[in-house]
Amino acid sequence: MAGLTPDSPTPTALTVHQSSRILEIEFSDGAHFRLPFELLRVYSPSAEVQGHGPGQETLQTGKREIGITEVTQVGNYAIQPTFSDGHFSGLFSWDYLYQLGQNQDRLLQQYLDRLAEAGLDRDAPMAPAAAAGGGHACGSH
């Protein structure tokens, strides 16, 4: 996970909007992003989603209506959201949230393209093996 450099923007405000399912975040450099919960969930930096290396990612489905039930700050560098499907193992660094904000349109289209290539429905429930546990797939967390 990318760490903060001394020049990295840091959050000045963070608001969880439950009804619109948006995480609103403002940064010290004036950047302001509205990140859909779905985007956060399908791009969770956890090993459950990203795997342990290139090509090991698990394509997420059924996350359009996902909620966030809790957000815990981790040190001075990240947040750890708990999603309504039980997923909680992703640590979202300030740098990663900033990157998601800057690239959210491209990332969402990339996600939709990957679903289409795999012949998967965006709103289909996750397959039981991929959805089980809600935490880290390798069991080390």
N, C-alpha and C positions, 0 to 999 in steps of 0.2 A: 504494500500500500504506500502511496506517495506520502511523504512526510511534509510538514510545513517548512518552508524556508523563511528566513526573516522578512522577505518581501511579499510573501503570500498574503492575499486578502483573507481576512477573518470575518466571520459573521457578526453583524451588529444587531440583527433581529431575525427571529425564526418563529414562524406561526404555523400551526397545524390547523388547516381548515377541513373539518370533518365532513361537512355536507357536500363540498365540492371536491373532496379527496385531493387536495393540493397542499404541498409543503411550500410555504412562501419563505424565502430566505433573502436577506439583504446583506451585502458585504461592505467592508470598510473602504473599498475602492469605488463605491457607488453602484456596483452591479446589483441587480434585483432579478430574482428568478422565481417562477411559479412552477414547481415540479410536481407532475401528477404522481400520486401514490403508485399507480401501475408502473410507471417508468422506474421509480425507485425499486420496486419489487423485482421486476424482470432484469434489472441491471444491478441487483444486490452484489456487493463485492465479496460475499461469502463463498466458501468452497462448495457449498451445496449448489449454488448457481453457476459459479465460474469454473468449478473443478480445480484441479491442482496443476493445470498447465494448459497450453493451447490445444484446442480440439476436445477438451473434456467438459465444456459448458453444457448445462442442462437447459434446453429451451423451455421457458415457462409458458403455461397457458392458464386461462381462467382467472386472470388477475385484474381485469378491467374494473371490477367493482371492489377491489381490495381496500381495506381500511387500515389505519394505523391506530393501535390501541394504546401505545405508550412510546415515548421518546426519552431515552436516557442519554445524558451527556457523558462522554468518555474522555476524561482528562480535559485538556485544553485544545484538543485536536479533532474530535469526531463526535458523532451521535450514533446511537444504536437503537433504531426503531424496532418495535414489535408490531408485526403485521397481523391482521385479523385471521390469517390462515395458520398462525402459530410460528411463522418464520421470524427469527430474532437474532440470527448469528452474523448478520452483516454489519461491519463497522464502516460508517460513511465518514471519511475524513473531510475536512473543510475543502481540501484540494479536489477530492473526488466529487463532492457536491457542486463545486464551481464548474468542473468539467462537464458534469451532467447538465447543468444549467446552460452553459455555452453551446452545447451540442445536442440539446434535447430533440429538436426537430429531426436532425439526421439520425439520431439513435432510435427514435420511435419508428422512422421509416425503415431503418435497418432491421428492427425487430419484426415489423410487419412483413418485410421481404423474406426473412428467415422462416417465419411461420408459413408463408405461401410456398416456399421451396420445400418445406417438410410436409406439406399437405395437411397442416394442423389448423384447427379453428381457434381463433384468439380466445373465445369464450368457453371452450371445452375444458372440463375439469382436468387437472393434472392426472397422469397415470398413477395408480396407487404406489408403485415403488418409488417414483420421483417425489411424490407428495408426502410420503411417510416421514414422521419424526419432526419436521419443522425446523430442525437444527442442521448441524453439519453432517454431511453424508458419510464421512469416513469414521465418525464416532470419536474423534479426538477432542471434541468440545462438549 
